[in-house]
Amino acid sequence: MGRPQDLSIRLDKELPMAAGLGGGSADAAAALRLAARAWGVAIDDPRLLAVAEGLGSDVPMCLVSRPVWGEGRGEVLSAADWLPPLHAVLVNPGVASPTGPVYRAYGADPRPLDARPERPADRSFAGLIDWLGRQRNDLEPPAVRLEPAIATAVSAVRADPDVAMARMSGSGATVFGLCGDADAAAAAADRMSRPEWWVRACVLGAPKGT
C-alpha cells in the first residue's frame, strides 16, 4: 500500500474460535478498514481489495461489510442489496471445528458439484427459505463426522417450532436457524440455551447501520 507500518490495533473478539462464522476473516477485514481510514484510502481501492483477497477468500466480502453475492473463491463480488434482513438464531455446541481438518475430510470423499445456483427469483421470506432449502453445505457431513456434537445442534435448531430452516455455517461448528421475525429468533434462542452452548439471536443480511 506504500504506507508506513506504524499502526497499533486492538480487536476484541466476541465469537467462538473455529466456529464457521468467518470471525478470523472479519477481524482481518476490520483491521484493513481501520488502516484504510488512518491512511485515507478508500474501501473500494483496488489495492486494498487485492490485500484482502491475499489474506483469505472470505476477507473481501467482510471488507465490503454489506450483503453481497460471491462467486469464484469468494473474491468475485456483486451487490445483493435485494436480500432482506433475516432474523436468525446461532448455536455453537461448544466444540471447535477447525477449517483445515474439515476440508481434508471433505477432500477424501468429495461430492460432485451441482450447477451454479441462480439467484432467487422470489425474495420474500418464504421464497428465500424455499431457495435455501434447495442448496447445501458440502462441509457439513465431514464436519459432523469429525465432531458429532454438530449433528446434535443441527437437530435441535431444526426441531424448534420458530425455525424455518437450519444448516451448519461454513466449516462449523456453529449452526444457524432462520426465523420469521426478531421475537421468534429470541424465543428460539431462549429455548435452546444450554450451559455448554453459545447461543445468540441476531439479524443476517442487514446493511451496516440498519
PyMOL CGO cylinders between C-alpha atoms (Angstrom):
from pymol import cmd
from pymol.cgo import CYLINDER

trace = [
    CYLINDER, 0.00, 0.00, 0.00, 3.01, 2.27, 0.22, 0.3, 1, 1, 1, 1, 1, 1,
    CYLINDER, 3.01, 2.27, 0.22, 2.13, 3.45, 3.72, 0.3, 1, 1, 1, 1, 1, 1,
    CYLINDER, 2.13, 3.45, 3.72, 4.23, 3.35, 6.92, 0.3, 1, 1, 1, 1, 1, 1,
    CYLINDER, 4.23, 3.35, 6.92, 3.53, 0.28, 9.06, 0.3, 1, 1, 1, 1, 1, 1,
    CYLINDER, 3.53, 0.28, 9.06, 3.04, 2.29, 12.23, 0.3, 1, 1, 1, 1, 1, 1,
    CYLINDER, 3.04, 2.29, 12.23, -0.45, 1.27, 13.30, 0.3, 1, 1, 1, 1, 1, 1,
    CYLINDER, -0.45, 1.27, 13.30, -1.37, -0.44, 16.57, 0.3, 1, 1, 1, 1, 1, 1,
    CYLINDER, -1.37, -0.44, 16.57, -4.84, -2.02, 16.52, 0.3, 1, 1, 1, 1, 1, 1,
    CYLINDER, -4.84, -2.02, 16.52, -6.70, -3.86, 19.28, 0.3, 1, 1, 1, 1, 1, 1,
    CYLINDER, -6.70, -3.86, 19.28, -9.53, -6.18, 18.29, 0.3, 1, 1, 1, 1, 1, 1,
    CYLINDER, -9.53, -6.18, 18.29, -11.93, -7.58, 20.89, 0.3, 1, 1, 1, 1, 1, 1,
    CYLINDER, -11.93, -7.58, 20.89, -13.20, -10.94, 19.63, 0.3, 1, 1, 1, 1, 1, 1,
    CYLINDER, -13.20, -10.94, 19.63, -16.73, -11.92, 20.70, 0.3, 1, 1, 1, 1, 1, 1,
    CYLINDER, -16.73, -11.92, 20.70, -17.26, -15.00, 18.52, 0.3, 1, 1, 1, 1, 1, 1,
    CYLINDER, -17.26, -15.00, 18.52, -16.18, -18.53, 19.44, 0.3, 1, 1, 1, 1, 1, 1,
    CYLINDER, -16.18, -18.53, 19.44, -12.95, -19.77, 17.88, 0.3, 1, 1, 1, 1, 1, 1,
    CYLINDER, -12.95, -19.77, 17.88, -13.18, -22.13, 14.87, 0.3, 1, 1, 1, 1, 1, 1,
    CYLINDER, -13.18, -22.13, 14.87, -16.93, -21.50, 14.74, 0.3, 1, 1, 1, 1, 1, 1,
    CYLINDER, -16.93, -21.50, 14.74, -17.57, -21.28, 10.99, 0.3, 1, 1, 1, 1, 1, 1,
    CYLINDER, -17.57, -21.28, 10.99, -18.74, -17.68, 11.26, 0.3, 1, 1, 1, 1, 1, 1,
    CYLINDER, -18.74, -17.68, 11.26, -15.87, -16.02, 9.43, 0.3, 1, 1, 1, 1, 1, 1,
    CYLINDER, -15.87, -16.02, 9.43, -14.57, -14.44, 12.62, 0.3, 1, 1, 1, 1, 1, 1,
    CYLINDER, -14.57, -14.44, 12.62, -10.93, -14.51, 11.55, 0.3, 1, 1, 1, 1, 1, 1,
    CYLINDER, -10.93, -14.51, 11.55, -11.78, -13.04, 8.14, 0.3, 1, 1, 1, 1, 1, 1,
    CYLINDER, -11.78, -13.04, 8.14, -13.95, -10.38, 9.76, 0.3, 1, 1, 1, 1, 1, 1,
    CYLINDER, -13.95, -10.38, 9.76, -11.10, -9.48, 12.12, 0.3, 1, 1, 1, 1, 1, 1,
    CYLINDER, -11.10, -9.48, 12.12, -8.69, -9.16, 9.20, 0.3, 1, 1, 1, 1, 1, 1,
    CYLINDER, -8.69, -9.16, 9.20, -11.19, -7.01, 7.29, 0.3, 1, 1, 1, 1, 1, 1,
    CYLINDER, -11.19, -7.01, 7.29, -11.77, -4.81, 10.34, 0.3, 1, 1, 1, 1, 1, 1,
    CYLINDER, -11.77, -4.81, 10.34, -8.03, -4.23, 10.65, 0.3, 1, 1, 1, 1, 1, 1,
    CYLINDER, -8.03, -4.23, 10.65, -7.86, -3.32, 6.95, 0.3, 1, 1, 1, 1, 1, 1,
    CYLINDER, -7.86, -3.32, 6.95, -10.78, -0.91, 7.30, 0.3, 1, 1, 1, 1, 1, 1,
    CYLINDER, -10.78, -0.91, 7.30, -9.13, 0.80, 10.26, 0.3, 1, 1, 1, 1, 1, 1,
    CYLINDER, -9.13, 0.80, 10.26, -5.83, 1.02, 8.41, 0.3, 1, 1, 1, 1, 1, 1,
    CYLINDER, -5.83, 1.02, 8.41, -7.55, 2.41, 5.32, 0.3, 1, 1, 1, 1, 1, 1,
    CYLINDER, -7.55, 2.41, 5.32, -9.28, 5.06, 7.43, 0.3, 1, 1, 1, 1, 1, 1,
    CYLINDER, -9.28, 5.06, 7.43, -5.99, 6.07, 9.05, 0.3, 1, 1, 1, 1, 1, 1,
    CYLINDER, -5.99, 6.07, 9.05, -4.22, 6.23, 5.68, 0.3, 1, 1, 1, 1, 1, 1,
    CYLINDER, -4.22, 6.23, 5.68, -7.04, 7.99, 3.80, 0.3, 1, 1, 1, 1, 1, 1,
    CYLINDER, -7.04, 7.99, 3.80, -7.52, 5.04, 1.44, 0.3, 1, 1, 1, 1, 1, 1,
    CYLINDER, -7.52, 5.04, 1.44, -10.99, 4.33, 0.02, 0.3, 1, 1, 1, 1, 1, 1,
    CYLINDER, -10.99, 4.33, 0.02, -12.53, 0.96, 0.91, 0.3, 1, 1, 1, 1, 1, 1,
    CYLINDER, -12.53, 0.96, 0.91, -13.07, 0.20, -2.78, 0.3, 1, 1, 1, 1, 1, 1,
    CYLINDER, -13.07, 0.20, -2.78, -9.44, 0.98, -3.67, 0.3, 1, 1, 1, 1, 1, 1,
    CYLINDER, -9.44, 0.98, -3.67, -8.24, -1.96, -5.84, 0.3, 1, 1, 1, 1, 1, 1,
    CYLINDER, -8.24, -1.96, -5.84, -5.02, -2.16, -3.83, 0.3, 1, 1, 1, 1, 1, 1,
    CYLINDER, -5.02, -2.16, -3.83, -6.94, -2.69, -0.62, 0.3, 1, 1, 1, 1, 1, 1,
    CYLINDER, -6.94, -2.69, -0.62, -9.14, -5.32, -2.25, 0.3, 1, 1, 1, 1, 1, 1,
    CYLINDER, -9.14, -5.32, -2.25, -6.02, -7.11, -3.53, 0.3, 1, 1, 1, 1, 1, 1,
    CYLINDER, -6.02, -7.11, -3.53, -4.60, -7.20, 0.00, 0.3, 1, 1, 1, 1, 1, 1,
    CYLINDER, -4.60, -7.20, 0.00, -7.91, -8.57, 1.30, 0.3, 1, 1, 1, 1, 1, 1,
    CYLINDER, -7.91, -8.57, 1.30, -8.01, -11.29, -1.36, 0.3, 1, 1, 1, 1, 1, 1,
    CYLINDER, -8.01, -11.29, -1.36, -4.47, -12.33, -0.47, 0.3, 1, 1, 1, 1, 1, 1,
    CYLINDER, -4.47, -12.33, -0.47, -5.43, -12.75, 3.18, 0.3, 1, 1, 1, 1, 1, 1,
    CYLINDER, -5.43, -12.75, 3.18, -8.28, -15.19, 2.53, 0.3, 1, 1, 1, 1, 1, 1,
    CYLINDER, -8.28, -15.19, 2.53, -11.26, -15.96, 0.33, 0.3, 1, 1, 1, 1, 1, 1,
    CYLINDER, -11.26, -15.96, 0.33, -13.77, -14.53, 2.82, 0.3, 1, 1, 1, 1, 1, 1,
    CYLINDER, -13.77, -14.53, 2.82, -11.89, -11.32, 3.58, 0.3, 1, 1, 1, 1, 1, 1,
    CYLINDER, -11.89, -11.32, 3.58, -13.07, -9.26, 0.55, 0.3, 1, 1, 1, 1, 1, 1,
    CYLINDER, -13.07, -9.26, 0.55, -16.70, -9.98, 1.49, 0.3, 1, 1, 1, 1, 1, 1,
    CYLINDER, -16.70, -9.98, 1.49, -16.05, -8.93, 5.08, 0.3, 1, 1, 1, 1, 1, 1,
    CYLINDER, -16.05, -8.93, 5.08, -14.21, -5.82, 3.90, 0.3, 1, 1, 1, 1, 1, 1,
    CYLINDER, -14.21, -5.82, 3.90, -17.24, -4.69, 1.88, 0.3, 1, 1, 1, 1, 1, 1,
    CYLINDER, -17.24, -4.69, 1.88, -19.35, -5.26, 5.03, 0.3, 1, 1, 1, 1, 1, 1,
    CYLINDER, -19.35, -5.26, 5.03, -22.74, -5.46, 3.33, 0.3, 1, 1, 1, 1, 1, 1,
    CYLINDER, -22.74, -5.46, 3.33, -24.79, -8.22, 1.67, 0.3, 1, 1, 1, 1, 1, 1,
    CYLINDER, -24.79, -8.22, 1.67, -23.05, -9.50, -1.46, 0.3, 1, 1, 1, 1, 1, 1,
    CYLINDER, -23.05, -9.50, -1.46, -23.30, -12.41, -3.89, 0.3, 1, 1, 1, 1, 1, 1,
    CYLINDER, -23.30, -12.41, -3.89, -19.95, -14.18, -4.04, 0.3, 1, 1, 1, 1, 1, 1,
    CYLINDER, -19.95, -14.18, -4.04, -18.50, -16.26, -6.86, 0.3, 1, 1, 1, 1, 1, 1,
    CYLINDER, -18.50, -16.26, -6.86, -15.12, -17.75, -7.68, 0.3, 1, 1, 1, 1, 1, 1,
    CYLINDER, -15.12, -17.75, -7.68, -13.31, -18.40, -4.41, 0.3, 1, 1, 1, 1, 1, 1,
    CYLINDER, -13.31, -18.40, -4.41, -15.41, -15.67, -2.84, 0.3, 1, 1, 1, 1, 1, 1,
    CYLINDER, -15.41, -15.67, -2.84, -13.43, -12.79, -4.28, 0.3, 1, 1, 1, 1, 1, 1,
    CYLINDER, -13.43, -12.79, -4.28, -15.81, -12.04, -7.20, 0.3, 1, 1, 1, 1, 1, 1,
    CYLINDER, -15.81, -12.04, -7.20, -18.49, -9.95, -5.52, 0.3, 1, 1, 1, 1, 1, 1,
    CYLINDER, -18.49, -9.95, -5.52, -21.64, -8.20, -6.65, 0.3, 1, 1, 1, 1, 1, 1,
    CYLINDER, -21.64, -8.20, -6.65, -24.11, -6.25, -4.53, 0.3, 1, 1, 1, 1, 1, 1,
    CYLINDER, -24.11, -6.25, -4.53, -27.01, -8.18, -3.00, 0.3, 1, 1, 1, 1, 1, 1,
    CYLINDER, -27.01, -8.18, -3.00, -28.99, -5.23, -1.69, 0.3, 1, 1, 1, 1, 1, 1,
    CYLINDER, -28.99, -5.23, -1.69, -32.11, -7.16, -2.65, 0.3, 1, 1, 1, 1, 1, 1,
    CYLINDER, -32.11, -7.16, -2.65, -31.52, -9.51, 0.30, 0.3, 1, 1, 1, 1, 1, 1,
    CYLINDER, -31.52, -9.51, 0.30, -33.88, -8.57, 3.14, 0.3, 1, 1, 1, 1, 1, 1,
    CYLINDER, -33.88, -8.57, 3.14, -32.72, -8.69, 6.76, 0.3, 1, 1, 1, 1, 1, 1,
    CYLINDER, -32.72, -8.69, 6.76, -33.11, -12.25, 8.04, 0.3, 1, 1, 1, 1, 1, 1,
    CYLINDER, -33.11, -12.25, 8.04, -33.68, -12.92, 11.73, 0.3, 1, 1, 1, 1, 1, 1,
    CYLINDER, -33.68, -12.92, 11.73, -31.73, -15.90, 12.98, 0.3, 1, 1, 1, 1, 1, 1,
    CYLINDER, -31.73, -15.90, 12.98, -30.56, -17.89, 15.95, 0.3, 1, 1, 1, 1, 1, 1,
    CYLINDER, -30.56, -17.89, 15.95, -26.92, -19.02, 16.08, 0.3, 1, 1, 1, 1, 1, 1,
    CYLINDER, -26.92, -19.02, 16.08, -25.98, -22.09, 18.09, 0.3, 1, 1, 1, 1, 1, 1,
    CYLINDER, -25.98, -22.09, 18.09, -22.43, -23.28, 18.72, 0.3, 1, 1, 1, 1, 1, 1,
    CYLINDER, -22.43, -23.28, 18.72, -22.33, -26.60, 20.60, 0.3, 1, 1, 1, 1, 1, 1,
    CYLINDER, -22.33, -26.60, 20.60, -19.17, -25.66, 22.47, 0.3, 1, 1, 1, 1, 1, 1,
    CYLINDER, -19.17, -25.66, 22.47, -16.75, -27.52, 20.21, 0.3, 1, 1, 1, 1, 1, 1,
    CYLINDER, -16.75, -27.52, 20.21, -14.20, -26.22, 17.72, 0.3, 1, 1, 1, 1, 1, 1,
    CYLINDER, -14.20, -26.22, 17.72, -14.32, -27.22, 14.06, 0.3, 1, 1, 1, 1, 1, 1,
    CYLINDER, -14.32, -27.22, 14.06, -11.01, -26.09, 12.52, 0.3, 1, 1, 1, 1, 1, 1,
    CYLINDER, -11.01, -26.09, 12.52, -11.24, -25.41, 8.80, 0.3, 1, 1, 1, 1, 1, 1,
    CYLINDER, -11.24, -25.41, 8.80, -8.18, -27.45, 7.77, 0.3, 1, 1, 1, 1, 1, 1,
    CYLINDER, -8.18, -27.45, 7.77, -9.28, -30.86, 9.08, 0.3, 1, 1, 1, 1, 1, 1,
    CYLINDER, -9.28, -30.86, 9.08, -12.82, -30.36, 7.73, 0.3, 1, 1, 1, 1, 1, 1,
    CYLINDER, -12.82, -30.36, 7.73, -11.56, -29.55, 4.23, 0.3, 1, 1, 1, 1, 1, 1,
    CYLINDER, -11.56, -29.55, 4.23, -9.19, -32.52, 4.32, 0.3, 1, 1, 1, 1, 1, 1,
    CYLINDER, -9.19, -32.52, 4.32, -12.04, -34.80, 5.34, 0.3, 1, 1, 1, 1, 1, 1,
    CYLINDER, -12.04, -34.80, 5.34, -14.16, -33.41, 2.52, 0.3, 1, 1, 1, 1, 1, 1,
    CYLINDER, -14.16, -33.41, 2.52, -11.29, -33.90, 0.05, 0.3, 1, 1, 1, 1, 1, 1,
    CYLINDER, -11.29, -33.90, 0.05, -11.12, -37.58, 0.99, 0.3, 1, 1, 1, 1, 1, 1,
    CYLINDER, -11.12, -37.58, 0.99, -14.76, -38.05, -0.03, 0.3, 1, 1, 1, 1, 1, 1,
    CYLINDER, -14.76, -38.05, -0.03, -15.88, -35.11, -2.21, 0.3, 1, 1, 1, 1, 1, 1,
    CYLINDER, -15.88, -35.11, -2.21, -19.38, -34.70, -3.59, 0.3, 1, 1, 1, 1, 1, 1,
    CYLINDER, -19.38, -34.70, -3.59, -19.93, -33.85, -7.26, 0.3, 1, 1, 1, 1, 1, 1,
    CYLINDER, -19.93, -33.85, -7.26, -20.63, -30.16, -7.74, 0.3, 1, 1, 1, 1, 1, 1,
    CYLINDER, -20.63, -30.16, -7.74, -24.08, -29.13, -8.90, 0.3, 1, 1, 1, 1, 1, 1,
    CYLINDER, -24.08, -29.13, -8.90, -24.65, -26.41, -11.46, 0.3, 1, 1, 1, 1, 1, 1,
    CYLINDER, -24.65, -26.41, -11.46, -24.12, -22.90, -10.10, 0.3, 1, 1, 1, 1, 1, 1,
    CYLINDER, -24.12, -22.90, -10.10, -27.39, -21.81, -8.45, 0.3, 1, 1, 1, 1, 1, 1,
    CYLINDER, -27.39, -21.81, -8.45, -29.29, -18.93, -9.98, 0.3, 1, 1, 1, 1, 1, 1,
    CYLINDER, -29.29, -18.93, -9.98, -30.16, -16.02, -7.74, 0.3, 1, 1, 1, 1, 1, 1,
    CYLINDER, -30.16, -16.02, -7.74, -33.55, -16.47, -6.08, 0.3, 1, 1, 1, 1, 1, 1,
    CYLINDER, -33.55, -16.47, -6.08, -36.41, -15.00, -8.07, 0.3, 1, 1, 1, 1, 1, 1,
    CYLINDER, -36.41, -15.00, -8.07, -38.82, -14.86, -5.11, 0.3, 1, 1, 1, 1, 1, 1,
    CYLINDER, -38.82, -14.86, -5.11, -37.13, -12.71, -2.49, 0.3, 1, 1, 1, 1, 1, 1,
    CYLINDER, -37.13, -12.71, -2.49, -39.86, -12.89, 0.12, 0.3, 1, 1, 1, 1, 1, 1,
    CYLINDER, -39.86, -12.89, 0.12, -39.01, -14.73, 3.35, 0.3, 1, 1, 1, 1, 1, 1,
    CYLINDER, -39.01, -14.73, 3.35, -40.88, -17.83, 2.18, 0.3, 1, 1, 1, 1, 1, 1,
    CYLINDER, -40.88, -17.83, 2.18, -39.21, -17.67, -1.22, 0.3, 1, 1, 1, 1, 1, 1,
    CYLINDER, -39.21, -17.67, -1.22, -35.74, -17.37, 0.28, 0.3, 1, 1, 1, 1, 1, 1,
    CYLINDER, -35.74, -17.37, 0.28, -36.40, -20.27, 2.66, 0.3, 1, 1, 1, 1, 1, 1,
    CYLINDER, -36.40, -20.27, 2.66, -37.51, -22.41, -0.29, 0.3, 1, 1, 1, 1, 1, 1,
    CYLINDER, -37.51, -22.41, -0.29, -34.42, -21.41, -2.32, 0.3, 1, 1, 1, 1, 1, 1,
    CYLINDER, -34.42, -21.41, -2.32, -32.02, -22.01, 0.58, 0.3, 1, 1, 1, 1, 1, 1,
    CYLINDER, -32.02, -22.01, 0.58, -33.63, -25.36, 1.28, 0.3, 1, 1, 1, 1, 1, 1,
    CYLINDER, -33.63, -25.36, 1.28, -32.57, -26.49, -2.19, 0.3, 1, 1, 1, 1, 1, 1,
    CYLINDER, -32.57, -26.49, -2.19, -28.93, -25.54, -1.58, 0.3, 1, 1, 1, 1, 1, 1,
    CYLINDER, -28.93, -25.54, -1.58, -26.44, -27.47, 0.54, 0.3, 1, 1, 1, 1, 1, 1,
    CYLINDER, -26.44, -27.47, 0.54, -23.30, -27.12, 2.61, 0.3, 1, 1, 1, 1, 1, 1,
    CYLINDER, -23.30, -27.12, 2.61, -20.92, -29.85, 1.47, 0.3, 1, 1, 1, 1, 1, 1,
    CYLINDER, -20.92, -29.85, 1.47, -18.75, -29.30, 4.54, 0.3, 1, 1, 1, 1, 1, 1,
    CYLINDER, -18.75, -29.30, 4.54, -21.50, -30.34, 6.95, 0.3, 1, 1, 1, 1, 1, 1,
    CYLINDER, -21.50, -30.34, 6.95, -21.16, -34.16, 6.57, 0.3, 1, 1, 1, 1, 1, 1,
    CYLINDER, -21.16, -34.16, 6.57, -17.36, -34.25, 7.11, 0.3, 1, 1, 1, 1, 1, 1,
    CYLINDER, -17.36, -34.25, 7.11, -17.62, -31.75, 9.98, 0.3, 1, 1, 1, 1, 1, 1,
    CYLINDER, -17.62, -31.75, 9.98, -20.27, -33.91, 11.66, 0.3, 1, 1, 1, 1, 1, 1,
    CYLINDER, -20.27, -33.91, 11.66, -18.08, -36.99, 11.25, 0.3, 1, 1, 1, 1, 1, 1,
    CYLINDER, -18.08, -36.99, 11.25, -15.24, -35.17, 13.00, 0.3, 1, 1, 1, 1, 1, 1,
    CYLINDER, -15.24, -35.17, 13.00, -17.47, -33.57, 15.67, 0.3, 1, 1, 1, 1, 1, 1,
    CYLINDER, -17.47, -33.57, 15.67, -20.78, -35.41, 16.26, 0.3, 1, 1, 1, 1, 1, 1,
    CYLINDER, -20.78, -35.41, 16.26, -21.91, -32.63, 18.62, 0.3, 1, 1, 1, 1, 1, 1,
    CYLINDER, -21.91, -32.63, 18.62, -22.62, -30.56, 15.50, 0.3, 1, 1, 1, 1, 1, 1,
    CYLINDER, -22.62, -30.56, 15.50, -25.34, -33.03, 14.49, 0.3, 1, 1, 1, 1, 1, 1,
    CYLINDER, -25.34, -33.03, 14.49, -26.96, -32.61, 17.90, 0.3, 1, 1, 1, 1, 1, 1,
    CYLINDER, -26.96, -32.61, 17.90, -27.02, -28.84, 17.42, 0.3, 1, 1, 1, 1, 1, 1,
    CYLINDER, -27.02, -28.84, 17.42, -28.41, -29.11, 13.87, 0.3, 1, 1, 1, 1, 1, 1,
    CYLINDER, -28.41, -29.11, 13.87, -31.21, -31.39, 15.09, 0.3, 1, 1, 1, 1, 1, 1,
    CYLINDER, -31.21, -31.39, 15.09, -32.06, -29.09, 18.00, 0.3, 1, 1, 1, 1, 1, 1,
    CYLINDER, -32.06, -29.09, 18.00, -32.21, -25.97, 15.83, 0.3, 1, 1, 1, 1, 1, 1,
    CYLINDER, -32.21, -25.97, 15.83, -34.15, -27.71, 13.06, 0.3, 1, 1, 1, 1, 1, 1,
    CYLINDER, -34.15, -27.71, 13.06, -36.72, -29.04, 15.53, 0.3, 1, 1, 1, 1, 1, 1,
    CYLINDER, -36.72, -29.04, 15.53, -37.52, -25.65, 17.06, 0.3, 1, 1, 1, 1, 1, 1,
    CYLINDER, -37.52, -25.65, 17.06, -41.05, -24.51, 16.17, 0.3, 1, 1, 1, 1, 1, 1,
    CYLINDER, -41.05, -24.51, 16.17, -39.90, -20.97, 15.30, 0.3, 1, 1, 1, 1, 1, 1,
    CYLINDER, -39.90, -20.97, 15.30, -37.09, -22.06, 12.96, 0.3, 1, 1, 1, 1, 1, 1,
    CYLINDER, -37.09, -22.06, 12.96, -37.99, -22.18, 9.26, 0.3, 1, 1, 1, 1, 1, 1,
    CYLINDER, -37.99, -22.18, 9.26, -34.74, -23.80, 8.13, 0.3, 1, 1, 1, 1, 1, 1,
    CYLINDER, -34.74, -23.80, 8.13, -31.42, -24.75, 9.73, 0.3, 1, 1, 1, 1, 1, 1,
    CYLINDER, -31.42, -24.75, 9.73, -27.95, -25.55, 8.48, 0.3, 1, 1, 1, 1, 1, 1,
    CYLINDER, -27.95, -25.55, 8.48, -24.35, -25.60, 9.63, 0.3, 1, 1, 1, 1, 1, 1,
    CYLINDER, -24.35, -25.60, 9.63, -22.47, -22.38, 8.94, 0.3, 1, 1, 1, 1, 1, 1,
    CYLINDER, -22.47, -22.38, 8.94, -19.25, -22.59, 6.94, 0.3, 1, 1, 1, 1, 1, 1,
    CYLINDER, -19.25, -22.59, 6.94, -16.99, -25.38, 8.18, 0.3, 1, 1, 1, 1, 1, 1,
    CYLINDER, -16.99, -25.38, 8.18, -18.76, -25.46, 11.56, 0.3, 1, 1, 1, 1, 1, 1,
    CYLINDER, -18.76, -25.46, 11.56, -19.30, -25.86, 14.33, 0.3, 1, 1, 1, 1, 1, 1,
    CYLINDER, -19.30, -25.86, 14.33, -21.97, -23.12, 14.53, 0.3, 1, 1, 1, 1, 1, 1,
    CYLINDER, -21.97, -23.12, 14.53, -25.48, -23.84, 13.26, 0.3, 1, 1, 1, 1, 1, 1,
    CYLINDER, -25.48, -23.84, 13.26, -27.88, -21.12, 12.08, 0.3, 1, 1, 1, 1, 1, 1,
    CYLINDER, -27.88, -21.12, 12.08, -31.65, -21.21, 12.09, 0.3, 1, 1, 1, 1, 1, 1,
    CYLINDER, -31.65, -21.21, 12.09, -33.72, -18.65, 10.17, 0.3, 1, 1, 1, 1, 1, 1,
    CYLINDER, -33.72, -18.65, 10.17, -36.84, -17.27, 11.84, 0.3, 1, 1, 1, 1, 1, 1,
    CYLINDER, -36.84, -17.27, 11.84, -39.73, -15.13, 10.70, 0.3, 1, 1, 1, 1, 1, 1,
    CYLINDER, -39.73, -15.13, 10.70, -39.05, -12.15, 12.96, 0.3, 1, 1, 1, 1, 1, 1,
    CYLINDER, -39.05, -12.15, 12.96, -37.00, -10.89, 15.90, 0.3, 1, 1, 1, 1, 1, 1,
    CYLINDER, -37.00, -10.89, 15.90, -39.41, -12.23, 18.53, 0.3, 1, 1, 1, 1, 1, 1,
    CYLINDER, -39.41, -12.23, 18.53, -39.28, -15.71, 17.00, 0.3, 1, 1, 1, 1, 1, 1,
    CYLINDER, -39.28, -15.71, 17.00, -35.48, -15.66, 16.93, 0.3, 1, 1, 1, 1, 1, 1,
    CYLINDER, -35.48, -15.66, 16.93, -35.30, -14.52, 20.56, 0.3, 1, 1, 1, 1, 1, 1,
    CYLINDER, -35.30, -14.52, 20.56, -37.77, -17.20, 21.64, 0.3, 1, 1, 1, 1, 1, 1,
    CYLINDER, -37.77, -17.20, 21.64, -35.81, -19.89, 19.81, 0.3, 1, 1, 1, 1, 1, 1,
    CYLINDER, -35.81, -19.89, 19.81, -32.58, -18.70, 21.43, 0.3, 1, 1, 1, 1, 1, 1,
    CYLINDER, -32.58, -18.70, 21.43, -34.19, -18.89, 24.88, 0.3, 1, 1, 1, 1, 1, 1,
    CYLINDER, -34.19, -18.89, 24.88, -35.42, -22.43, 24.27, 0.3, 1, 1, 1, 1, 1, 1,
    CYLINDER, -35.42, -22.43, 24.27, -32.02, -23.64, 23.05, 0.3, 1, 1, 1, 1, 1, 1,
    CYLINDER, -32.02, -23.64, 23.05, -29.97, -22.07, 25.82, 0.3, 1, 1, 1, 1, 1, 1,
    CYLINDER, -29.97, -22.07, 25.82, -27.65, -24.62, 27.45, 0.3, 1, 1, 1, 1, 1, 1,
    CYLINDER, -27.65, -24.62, 27.45, -24.68, -24.05, 29.76, 0.3, 1, 1, 1, 1, 1, 1,
    CYLINDER, -24.68, -24.05, 29.76, -22.25, -25.62, 27.29, 0.3, 1, 1, 1, 1, 1, 1,
    CYLINDER, -22.25, -25.62, 27.29, -23.66, -23.93, 24.17, 0.3, 1, 1, 1, 1, 1, 1,
    CYLINDER, -23.66, -23.93, 24.17, -23.06, -20.43, 22.79, 0.3, 1, 1, 1, 1, 1, 1,
    CYLINDER, -23.06, -20.43, 22.79, -26.45, -19.17, 21.59, 0.3, 1, 1, 1, 1, 1, 1,
    CYLINDER, -26.45, -19.17, 21.59, -27.33, -15.78, 20.08, 0.3, 1, 1, 1, 1, 1, 1,
    CYLINDER, -27.33, -15.78, 20.08, -30.31, -14.24, 18.31, 0.3, 1, 1, 1, 1, 1, 1,
    CYLINDER, -30.31, -14.24, 18.31, -29.20, -11.91, 15.51, 0.3, 1, 1, 1, 1, 1, 1,
    CYLINDER, -29.20, -11.91, 15.51, -30.04, -10.34, 12.16, 0.3, 1, 1, 1, 1, 1, 1,
    CYLINDER, -30.04, -10.34, 12.16, -28.31, -11.53, 8.99, 0.3, 1, 1, 1, 1, 1, 1,
    CYLINDER, -28.31, -11.53, 8.99, -28.02, -9.62, 5.75, 0.3, 1, 1, 1, 1, 1, 1,
    CYLINDER, -28.02, -9.62, 5.75, -28.82, -6.20, 7.14, 0.3, 1, 1, 1, 1, 1, 1,
    CYLINDER, -28.82, -6.20, 7.14, -26.65, -3.48, 5.57, 0.3, 1, 1, 1, 1, 1, 1,
    CYLINDER, -26.65, -3.48, 5.57, -24.40, -1.77, 8.08, 0.3, 1, 1, 1, 1, 1, 1,
    CYLINDER, -24.40, -1.77, 8.08, -26.21, 0.93, 10.01, 0.3, 1, 1, 1, 1, 1, 1,
    CYLINDER, -26.21, 0.93, 10.01, -29.67, -0.64, 9.79, 0.3, 1, 1, 1, 1, 1, 1,
]
cmd.load_cgo(trace, "trace")
